[in-house]
Amino acid sequence: MRYWKALAFCQHKLCLHQWRNVSLDEFSSALECTRRNTQLVIKRLVKEEVLDWRSGVGRGNLPSARLLKNVAERVERQANRLIENGQIEHALSLIGDDEKDRFLSDYLSQYQSTPQTKDVLKIPFYRATHDLDPIGINRRTEHHIANYLYSTLLKADDSSAGFSGDLAHAWRLEEHALSITLRKGLKFHDGTPLYAQDVHNHFQRLMASPYISKALYQFIDEIEVDGLYKIKFVSHSMPMLLPKLLAHGAMGITKQVGDTIFGCGPFVLSEQNEWRTLLTVNTTYHGHRPWIDGIEIWNMGDKAKDFELNSHVVHGSHLRPAQKAQFTSCQQWERGCVHAMLNPLRHPWMKEYTHRAALQDLLLSMGKPTGDQCEEVARATGMVSEPNAIPKADLFHIASALERLPKPTPRLTIMTYQLGTHIETAKLAVTSLTQLGIDCILEVLEYPEFNHIDTLSRADIIITGEVFSEDTEMSWLGWLLCTNSNEACLSPENKTWLLTEIVKVMHRADNKRRLDEFDKLEKQLIAKGIYQPLFHVKQDLNISNHISAPELLANGWIDFSNITM
């Protein structure tokens, strides 16, 4: 609470960018703590670049301070949180005397029925959103949201099959280096300027993080900052990959202040809790302003309130027959697939290739998953294969092969996460294995817990999924290099082999040749008994007739920036 009282004191007593004399005793009195504790809080504010502080020199001279950024909005948000928790006295202690009436009036007005003056897109979703820091995201929902919160230096230009500048005003690729000149006037969501050093700082934070997304960026050998606006990226092994790396989600430029991540995209993350994720328009965005004013993504999972259909984008399972005429159905097969990773590194039985090959045959012979939460699926022979019909379950032809094999002791662990199609696929695998005398257990985990290498390393069979974007090449690289389920199942020798092969693929001059080589790499992983593609999934989004319906993107979402209502 001292920290928030200190911010409130600075807001009410100090001037933005102007020095003012202030006594340490006055500061301590406002925080209701000792001078020593006050000094610790002041050091934190200075470190966060909220406050500039100069000690008084000479007897009787007061220290002076100036506010470096406007904190009024942050203080009021915290006051609202406190009042929601019933801490009214603490909340009002953060508000100036001349603002208390207005603050209470604004707080109470949210419970009064008022006409909607903003165009806000409402989307029900089957779970709450997870961490939206771009360097740690490897789930498509969060990745899609992050695209609107964090701008990249470059962005893919679909019309030219090349790249255009986003944060970059100009860029040039020569030999092993990509030189970027930033736009002038760029700002983070907190209003502070964005310069070349901020880009460098983001890259350093990415490479120092524990997240597997940094594996893609091992190909960047050096970064040079030249003044406020110029920065150069050097890659000796894959210079042609540099534009794609700088347009990729993990290089959505951020600034971290304490536990808060600021971006500079077209939307600002205004709220994220277990019920709702709210994005509102960024008024200082450097590009075209989105037409809509905000996006609300509501948690429809187990912890959510009862669902009353009042949304503009819904899954087909939520629509009653009478409502379907009010929506336009958008369906497509996902690129990518639900697949199994077979871990040879934990269980002695799984170390044998013949055992894993038998499991691959079983997984292809178990039929199709069904259930209320299961989406429509088709047979997948690879990430980008054509969807094919799934044969009926036929386990008899492999029963004799499994009977000849020793039974695994202890039992096998099959692991997946809380997604309907994956759960039903994993249940089907357990049922099929049990019918053939293979003892196994199913673990269904929540996604943040599931997506850790230590967790996945405890599994023998991992049922998971990957969705490819429109950039197939980057999707291959992301799946092969930046997926924890792959990391958990590949031996050091296989990791070295895979990285060597990827470098060879990326040195092919022709894009079609590179994609063909990635297909071959996928087949080699299947042949090693480590990976088995299973099902393609059909997306089923329904868009309200109140919206000018945009096209469905490759990952099953819609472009928030191109929606009108």
PAVO-233841 format. One line per field, with one value per residue (C-alpha): residue number from 1; residue in one letter; x, y, z. Coordinates in steps of 0.02 Angstrom, whole numbers, plus 50000, padded with zeros to 5 digits. Example, Ala and Ser with C-alpha at 12.3 -4.5 7.8 and 13.67 -1.06 7.14 Angstrom:
resi <- (1, 2);
resn <- (a, s);
xx <- (50615, 50684);
yy <- (49775, 49947);
zz <- (50390, 50357);
//
This chain:
resi <- (1, 2, 3, 4, 5, 6, 7, 8, 9, 10, 11, 12, 13, 14, 15, 16, 17, 18, 19, 20, 21, 22, 23, 24, 25, 26, 27, 28, 29, 30, 31, 32, 33, 34, 35, 36, 37, 38, 39, 40, 41, 42, 43, 44, 45, 46, 47, 48, 49, 50, 51, 52, 53, 54, 55, 56, 57, 58, 59, 60, 61, 62, 63, 64, 65, 66, 67, 68, 69, 70, 71, 72, 73, 74, 75, 76, 77, 78, 79, 80, 81, 82, 83, 84, 85, 86, 87, 88, 89, 90, 91, 92, 93, 94, 95, 96, 97, 98, 99, 100, 101, 102, 103, 104, 105, 106, 107, 108, 109, 110, 111, 112, 113, 114, 115, 116, 117, 118, 119, 120, 121, 122, 123, 124, 125, 126, 127, 128, 129, 130, 131, 132, 133, 134, 135, 136, 137, 138, 139, 140, 141, 142, 143, 144, 145, 146, 147, 148, 149, 150, 151, 152, 153, 154, 155, 156, 157, 158, 159, 160, 161, 162, 163, 164, 165, 166, 167, 168, 169, 170, 171, 172, 173, 174, 175, 176, 177, 178, 179, 180, 181, 182, 183, 184, 185, 186, 187, 188, 189, 190, 191, 192, 193, 194, 195, 196, 197, 198, 199, 200, 201, 202, 203, 204, 205, 206, 207, 208, 209, 210, 211, 212, 213, 214, 215, 216, 217, 218, 219, 220, 221, 222, 223, 224, 225, 226, 227, 228, 229, 230, 231, 232, 233, 234, 235, 236, 237, 238, 239, 240, 241, 242, 243, 244, 245, 246, 247, 248, 249, 250, 251, 252, 253, 254, 255, 256, 257, 258, 259, 260, 261, 262, 263, 264, 265, 266, 267, 268, 269, 270, 271, 272, 273, 274, 275, 276, 277, 278, 279, 280, 281, 282, 283, 284, 285, 286, 287, 288, 289, 290, 291, 292, 293, 294, 295, 296, 297, 298, 299, 300, 301, 302, 303, 304, 305, 306, 307, 308, 309, 310, 311, 312, 313, 314, 315, 316, 317, 318, 319, 320, 321, 322, 323, 324, 325, 326, 327, 328, 329, 330, 331, 332, 333, 334, 335, 336, 337, 338, 339, 340, 341, 342, 343, 344, 345, 346, 347, 348, 349, 350, 351, 352, 353, 354, 355, 356, 357, 358, 359, 360, 361, 362, 363, 364, 365, 366, 367, 368, 369, 370, 371, 372, 373, 374, 375, 376, 377, 378, 379, 380, 381, 382, 383, 384, 385, 386, 387, 388, 389, 390, 391, 392, 393, 394, 395, 396, 397, 398, 399, 400, 401, 402, 403, 404, 405, 406, 407, 408, 409, 410, 411, 412, 413, 414, 415, 416, 417, 418, 419, 420, 421, 422, 423, 424, 425, 426, 427, 428, 429, 430, 431, 432, 433, 434, 435, 436, 437, 438, 439, 440, 441, 442, 443, 444, 445, 446, 447, 448, 449, 450, 451, 452, 453, 454, 455, 456, 457, 458, 459, 460, 461, 462, 463, 464, 465, 466, 467, 468, 469, 470, 471, 472, 473, 474, 475, 476, 477, 478, 479, 480, 481, 482, 483, 484, 485, 486, 487, 488, 489, 490, 491, 492, 493, 494, 495, 496, 497, 498, 499, 500, 501, 502, 503, 504, 505, 506, 507, 508, 509, 510, 511, 512, 513, 514, 515, 516, 517, 518, 519, 520, 521, 522, 523, 524, 525, 526, 527, 528, 529, 530, 531, 532, 533, 534, 535, 536, 537, 538, 539, 540, 541, 542, 543, 544, 545, 546, 547, 548, 549, 550, 551, 552, 553, 554, 555, 556, 557, 558, 559, 560, 561, 562, 563, 564, 565);
resn <- (m, r, y, w, k, a, l, a, f, c, q, h, k, l, c, l, h, q, w, r, n, v, s, l, d, e, f, s, s, a, l, e, c, t, r, r, n, t, q, l, v, i, k, r, l, v, k, e, e, v, l, d, w, r, s, g, v, g, r, g, n, l, p, s, a, r, l, l, k, n, v, a, e, r, v, e, r, q, a, n, r, l, i, e, n, g, q, i, e, h, a, l, s, l, i, g, d, d, e, k, d, r, f, l, s, d, y, l, s, q, y, q, s, t, p, q, t, k, d, v, l, k, i, p, f, y, r, a, t, h, d, l, d, p, i, g, i, n, r, r, t, e, h, h, i, a, n, y, l, y, s, t, l, l, k, a, d, d, s, s, a, g, f, s, g, d, l, a, h, a, w, r, l, e, e, h, a, l, s, i, t, l, r, k, g, l, k, f, h, d, g, t, p, l, y, a, q, d, v, h, n, h, f, q, r, l, m, a, s, p, y, i, s, k, a, l, y, q, f, i, d, e, i, e, v, d, g, l, y, k, i, k, f, v, s, h, s, m, p, m, l, l, p, k, l, l, a, h, g, a, m, g, i, t, k, q, v, g, d, t, i, f, g, c, g, p, f, v, l, s, e, q, n, e, w, r, t, l, l, t, v, n, t, t, y, h, g, h, r, p, w, i, d, g, i, e, i, w, n, m, g, d, k, a, k, d, f, e, l, n, s, h, v, v, h, g, s, h, l, r, p, a, q, k, a, q, f, t, s, c, q, q, w, e, r, g, c, v, h, a, m, l, n, p, l, r, h, p, w, m, k, e, y, t, h, r, a, a, l, q, d, l, l, l, s, m, g, k, p, t, g, d, q, c, e, e, v, a, r, a, t, g, m, v, s, e, p, n, a, i, p, k, a, d, l, f, h, i, a, s, a, l, e, r, l, p, k, p, t, p, r, l, t, i, m, t, y, q, l, g, t, h, i, e, t, a, k, l, a, v, t, s, l, t, q, l, g, i, d, c, i, l, e, v, l, e, y, p, e, f, n, h, i, d, t, l, s, r, a, d, i, i, i, t, g, e, v, f, s, e, d, t, e, m, s, w, l, g, w, l, l, c, t, n, s, n, e, a, c, l, s, p, e, n, k, t, w, l, l, t, e, i, v, k, v, m, h, r, a, d, n, k, r, r, l, d, e, f, d, k, l, e, k, q, l, i, a, k, g, i, y, q, p, l, f, h, v, k, q, d, l, n, i, s, n, h, i, s, a, p, e, l, l, a, n, g, w, i, d, f, s, n, i, t, m);
xx <- (50000, 50148, 50194, 50021, 50016, 50183, 50114, 49962, 50074, 50178, 50022, 49945, 50101, 50227, 50229, 50260, 50438, 50457, 50567, 50482, 50553, 50482, 50529, 50564, 50459, 50310, 50333, 50347, 50190, 50090, 50152, 50128, 50298, 50476, 50598, 50702, 50553, 50505, 50680, 50662, 50498, 50576, 50720, 50593, 50501, 50666, 50714, 50546, 50575, 50418, 50511, 50669, 50743, 50885, 50944, 50958, 51137, 51186, 51100, 50918, 50902, 50757, 50767, 50683, 50583, 50491, 50366, 50425, 50260, 50076, 50020, 49841, 49764, 49866, 49821, 49636, 49637, 49713, 49583, 49446, 49521, 49527, 49347, 49292, 49374, 49282, 49435, 49346, 49456, 49617, 49540, 49492, 49664, 49733, 49612, 49636, 49505, 49443, 49423, 49333, 49156, 49195, 49283, 49136, 49013, 49110, 49123, 48936, 48887, 48953, 48807, 48678, 48602, 48672, 48667, 48820, 48917, 49066, 49077, 49147, 49165, 49112, 49181, 49140, 49288, 49306, 49438, 49523, 49673, 49847, 50005, 50011, 50196, 50245, 50412, 50328, 50175, 50159, 49970, 49871, 49738, 49866, 49971, 49823, 49782, 49965, 49971, 49860, 49954, 50134, 50196, 50345, 50482, 50419, 50259, 50219, 50141, 50019, 49990, 50174, 50226, 50361, 50375, 50329, 50381, 50281, 50389, 50521, 50515, 50644, 50744, 50881, 50952, 51133, 51242, 51232, 51147, 50973, 50975, 50820, 50775, 50631, 50485, 50491, 50364, 50337, 50264, 50233, 50060, 50115, 50156, 50346, 50446, 50511, 50690, 50816, 50888, 50715, 50716, 50886, 50824, 50675, 50789, 50902, 50751, 50694, 50863, 50884, 50712, 50677, 50553, 50581, 50530, 50708, 50769, 50719, 50829, 50990, 51025, 51048, 51232, 51246, 51145, 51213, 51121, 51167, 51084, 50899, 50825, 50946, 50978, 51064, 51038, 51176, 51160, 51303, 51211, 51036, 51033, 50883, 50781, 50807, 50651, 50540, 50618, 50587, 50405, 50375, 50269, 50410, 50486, 50329, 50424, 50391, 50454, 50445, 50418, 50406, 50282, 50196, 50229, 50196, 50181, 50142, 50011, 49839, 49755, 49798, 49770, 49650, 49595, 49638, 49562, 49485, 49322, 49367, 49508, 49476, 49571, 49540, 49602, 49775, 49751, 49938, 49955, 50070, 49963, 49781, 49660, 49548, 49366, 49301, 49336, 49373, 49368, 49297, 49344, 49237, 49281, 49148, 49242, 49200, 49222, 49118, 48944, 48792, 48803, 48671, 48705, 48748, 48903, 48954, 49070, 49022, 49063, 48928, 48898, 48830, 48697, 48519, 48431, 48324, 48479, 48575, 48487, 48563, 48741, 48853, 48941, 49129, 49207, 49376, 49500, 49648, 49822, 49923, 49855, 49819, 49964, 50051, 50229, 50307, 50437, 50584, 50678, 50581, 50504, 50618, 50483, 50470, 50657, 50631, 50588, 50481, 50372, 50345, 50310, 50175, 50098, 50098, 50001, 49879, 49849, 49810, 49690, 49584, 49452, 49397, 49364, 49184, 49093, 49000, 49163, 49249, 49263, 49241, 49402, 49480, 49631, 49798, 49954, 50056, 50043, 49992, 49914, 49740, 49601, 49549, 49412, 49452, 49432, 49328, 49420, 49515, 49630, 49629, 49765, 49891, 49831, 49946, 50095, 50067, 50040, 50216, 50290, 50328, 50204, 50266, 50299, 50260, 50110, 50122, 50069, 49967, 49959, 49856, 49778, 49602, 49544, 49393, 49461, 49628, 49544, 49431, 49581, 49680, 49532, 49514, 49700, 49684, 49532, 49618, 49779, 49681, 49582, 49747, 49817, 49930, 49909, 49907, 49845, 49778, 49831, 49731, 49814, 49774, 49878, 50001, 50045, 50048, 50165, 50324, 50466, 50479, 50294, 50296, 50450, 50343, 50233, 50261, 50130, 50084, 49924, 49944, 49915, 49993, 49908, 50003, 49986, 49987, 50177, 50207, 50396, 50393, 50262, 50379, 50522, 50412, 50347, 50514, 50619, 50500, 50382, 50404, 50326, 50460, 50595, 50539, 50543, 50702, 50869, 51022, 51077, 50909, 50909, 51080, 51024, 50864, 50953, 51082, 50945, 50847, 51000, 51023, 50839, 50848, 50997, 50891, 50864, 50690, 50542, 50451, 50608, 50621, 50440, 50466, 50619, 50517, 50391, 50533, 50596, 50422, 50419, 50589, 50519, 50376, 50501, 50601, 50445, 50444, 50297, 50131, 50006, 49826, 49686, 49649, 49516, 49376, 49352, 49171, 49151, 48985, 48986, 48838, 48748, 48780, 48962, 49036, 49106, 49291, 49378, 49431, 49619, 49726, 49730, 49541, 49523, 49467, 49563, 49506, 49575, 49460, 49294, 49153, 48990);
yy <- (50000, 50117, 50107, 50164, 50301, 50361, 50367, 50462, 50585, 50614, 50640, 50767, 50858, 50856, 50931, 50836, 50871, 51020, 51019, 51056, 51061, 50924, 50871, 50689, 50709, 50767, 50615, 50499, 50574, 50539, 50358, 50338, 50255, 50291, 50399, 50243, 50151, 50308, 50315, 50134, 50175, 50330, 50222, 50104, 50248, 50317, 50145, 50131, 50303, 50372, 50498, 50601, 50641, 50758, 50763, 50933, 50998, 51096, 51124, 51177, 51141, 51027, 50887, 50919, 50802, 50799, 50677, 50594, 50519, 50544, 50412, 50471, 50328, 50195, 50266, 50273, 50094, 50036, 50137, 50049, 49879, 49923, 49982, 49823, 49724, 49826, 49928, 50095, 50190, 50135, 50175, 50352, 50382, 50376, 50506, 50693, 50786, 50882, 50722, 50608, 50656, 50630, 50464, 50394, 50455, 50370, 50208, 50202, 50249, 50083, 49997, 50109, 50061, 50176, 50166, 50085, 50224, 50120, 49980, 49833, 49661, 49525, 49349, 49203, 49086, 48917, 48975, 49125, 49195, 49160, 49266, 49389, 49431, 49398, 49316, 49172, 49141, 48980, 48959, 49026, 49120, 49222, 49241, 49313, 49436, 49485, 49533, 49682, 49731, 49727, 49797, 49717, 49804, 49728, 49642, 49520, 49601, 49475, 49577, 49573, 49412, 49517, 49634, 49811, 49923, 49927, 50010, 50023, 50177, 50099, 49938, 49863, 49686, 49679, 49523, 49468, 49621, 49695, 49882, 49963, 50147, 50173, 50289, 50451, 50483, 50300, 50278, 50135, 50115, 50212, 50364, 50349, 50359, 50203, 50211, 50089, 50050, 49991, 49866, 49804, 49792, 49687, 49568, 49549, 49512, 49380, 49294, 49298, 49222, 49038, 49027, 48910, 49046, 49112, 48957, 49042, 49191, 49092, 49133, 49319, 49340, 49526, 49686, 49862, 50020, 50182, 50331, 50349, 50275, 50154, 49972, 49831, 49643, 49525, 49340, 49245, 49078, 49133, 49316, 49285, 49234, 49403, 49491, 49347, 49344, 49530, 49510, 49363, 49375, 49356, 49515, 49615, 49755, 49780, 49877, 49798, 49909, 49806, 49668, 49769, 49743, 49889, 49870, 49991, 49900, 49962, 49900, 49915, 49775, 49866, 49717, 49533, 49423, 49250, 49313, 49441, 49502, 49680, 49767, 49951, 50062, 50138, 50324, 50351, 50208, 50249, 50161, 50162, 50164, 50009, 50049, 49960, 50032, 49871, 49681, 49584, 49400, 49316, 49155, 49023, 48886, 48794, 48950, 49065, 49129, 49060, 49100, 49214, 49237, 49420, 49404, 49441, 49294, 49122, 48939, 48839, 48734, 48888, 48927, 48864, 48826, 48983, 49092, 49028, 49145, 49293, 49231, 49194, 49027, 49026, 48853, 48792, 48653, 48705, 48692, 48593, 48444, 48355, 48235, 48119, 48138, 47973, 47999, 47875, 47958, 47908, 47735, 47585, 47506, 47665, 47664, 47522, 47582, 47427, 47468, 47648, 47591, 47474, 47621, 47723, 47583, 47578, 47766, 47757, 47611, 47675, 47767, 47946, 48038, 48088, 48182, 48344, 48443, 48362, 48461, 48387, 48298, 48216, 48104, 48196, 48121, 48277, 48457, 48523, 48367, 48362, 48309, 48129, 48014, 47918, 47728, 47640, 47574, 47414, 47356, 47171, 47180, 47246, 47143, 46997, 47113, 47189, 47017, 46969, 47120, 47125, 47228, 47396, 47399, 47516, 47575, 47709, 47889, 47979, 48166, 48304, 48471, 48540, 48553, 48448, 48367, 48327, 48252, 48141, 48088, 48044, 47948, 47850, 47807, 47746, 47640, 47564, 47524, 47448, 47336, 47267, 47234, 47388, 47466, 47656, 47809, 47975, 48145, 48298, 48460, 48644, 48724, 48829, 48677, 48563, 48672, 48646, 48533, 48457, 48414, 48344, 48241, 48139, 48078, 47931, 47984, 48169, 48213, 48392, 48502, 48631, 48760, 48830, 49012, 49080, 49086, 48899, 48915, 49007, 48885, 48740, 48828, 48873, 48696, 48608, 48726, 48810, 48675, 48606, 48437, 48415, 48473, 48344, 48198, 48232, 48165, 48278, 48181, 48207, 48392, 48414, 48316, 48419, 48587, 48534, 48481, 48642, 48747, 48645, 48670, 48858, 48873, 48813, 48963, 48913, 48929, 48778, 48674, 48727, 48679, 48510, 48482, 48522, 48390, 48265, 48314, 48282, 48109, 48072, 48113, 47993, 47861, 47882, 47837, 48004, 48093, 48037, 48154, 48106, 48229, 48391, 48498, 48600, 48776, 48829, 49016, 49105, 49294, 49405, 49492, 49656, 49641, 49664, 49488, 49480, 49326, 49192, 49193, 49039, 49008, 49014, 49193, 49353, 49514, 49632, 49783, 49755, 49732, 49858, 49854);
zz <- (50000, 50031, 49848, 49794, 49925, 49857, 49680, 49742, 49837, 49680, 49575, 49695, 49758, 49615, 49442, 49281, 49220, 49338, 49494, 49660, 49837, 49946, 50121, 50161, 50319, 50214, 50102, 50255, 50332, 50173, 50170, 50359, 50378, 50431, 50334, 50294, 50219, 50124, 50049, 49991, 49903, 49823, 49757, 49678, 49594, 49529, 49461, 49374, 49296, 49378, 49485, 49475, 49649, 49702, 49882, 49964, 49971, 50127, 50292, 50280, 50093, 50050, 49923, 49756, 49645, 49481, 49407, 49246, 49190, 49225, 49352, 49378, 49277, 49369, 49539, 49496, 49430, 49595, 49692, 49594, 49634, 49819, 49822, 49732, 49874, 50004, 50055, 50036, 50160, 50072, 49902, 49951, 50027, 49851, 49783, 49807, 49910, 49759, 49658, 49783, 49732, 49549, 49585, 49685, 49555, 49415, 49515, 49553, 49375, 49308, 49394, 49311, 49146, 49011, 48821, 48741, 48655, 48599, 48471, 48568, 48491, 48615, 48600, 48717, 48740, 48825, 48950, 49024, 48931, 48996, 49004, 48859, 48865, 48682, 48720, 48813, 48704, 48605, 48607, 48461, 48561, 48657, 48500, 48405, 48545, 48562, 48378, 48422, 48580, 48518, 48353, 48266, 48167, 48004, 47953, 47816, 47663, 47590, 47432, 47382, 47471, 47552, 47700, 47744, 47887, 48048, 48180, 48043, 47932, 47815, 47809, 47702, 47693, 47634, 47644, 47827, 47902, 47908, 47946, 48019, 48034, 48156, 48131, 48230, 48366, 48416, 48590, 48709, 48784, 48939, 48830, 48840, 48677, 48588, 48522, 48448, 48620, 48676, 48532, 48589, 48769, 48713, 48617, 48769, 48880, 48754, 48747, 48937, 48965, 49001, 48857, 48712, 48586, 48595, 48499, 48336, 48376, 48403, 48220, 48261, 48301, 48339, 48361, 48337, 48396, 48307, 48389, 48431, 48273, 48190, 48233, 48137, 48155, 48097, 48054, 47976, 47961, 47903, 47846, 47732, 47884, 47971, 47901, 47958, 48130, 48152, 48095, 48212, 48370, 48496, 48425, 48463, 48549, 48734, 48883, 49056, 49208, 49367, 49327, 49190, 49004, 48887, 48699, 48558, 48453, 48396, 48556, 48741, 48868, 48984, 49088, 49107, 49241, 49253, 49176, 49045, 48934, 48873, 48733, 48700, 48559, 48578, 48546, 48513, 48386, 48241, 48109, 48056, 48203, 48210, 48177, 48331, 48503, 48595, 48605, 48754, 48767, 48900, 48989, 48955, 49049, 49209, 49317, 49208, 49244, 49151, 48966, 48892, 48707, 48689, 48582, 48405, 48371, 48437, 48412, 48325, 48481, 48572, 48442, 48454, 48288, 48301, 48318, 48168, 48046, 48139, 48109, 47960, 47977, 47940, 47933, 47874, 47905, 48013, 47944, 48069, 48164, 48326, 48349, 48470, 48531, 48587, 48722, 48714, 48857, 49015, 49014, 48977, 48866, 48760, 48722, 48598, 48423, 48387, 48538, 48481, 48303, 48370, 48463, 48303, 48215, 48359, 48356, 48170, 48195, 48341, 48239, 48272, 48436, 48475, 48612, 48645, 48663, 48514, 48353, 48180, 48131, 47978, 47955, 47949, 47874, 47909, 47967, 47796, 47720, 47643, 47765, 47728, 47790, 47950, 47937, 48069, 48219, 48176, 48316, 48271, 48140, 48267, 48416, 48373, 48351, 48524, 48602, 48548, 48637, 48823, 48923, 48991, 49177, 49258, 49159, 49024, 49055, 48922, 48946, 48866, 48912, 48933, 48754, 48706, 48548, 48631, 48785, 48679, 48572, 48729, 48804, 48642, 48648, 48829, 48786, 48635, 48731, 48875, 48756, 48692, 48866, 48880, 49053, 49049, 49142, 49076, 49146, 49089, 49143, 49128, 48992, 49091, 49196, 49043, 48942, 49043, 48989, 49163, 49159, 48982, 49021, 49141, 48997, 48879, 48752, 48733, 48641, 48583, 48432, 48318, 48207, 48059, 48008, 47830, 47837, 47821, 47831, 47998, 48061, 48024, 48113, 48261, 48281, 48258, 48365, 48489, 48553, 48728, 48684, 48549, 48669, 48799, 48676, 48576, 48637, 48628, 48474, 48389, 48434, 48354, 48200, 48185, 48200, 48070, 47950, 47976, 47934, 47774, 47728, 47756, 47639, 47493, 47381, 47321, 47441, 47369, 47389, 47571, 47606, 47521, 47631, 47787, 47733, 47722, 47895, 47965, 47885, 47964, 48136, 48101, 48044, 48204, 48304, 48396, 48313, 48239, 48153, 48190, 48148, 48061, 48149, 48070, 48138, 48165, 48198, 48178, 48153, 48195, 48052, 48146, 48093, 47922, 47921, 47879, 47813, 47934, 47961, 47942, 48130, 48147, 48211, 48125, 48096, 48236, 48144, 47994, 48084, 48069, 48167);
//
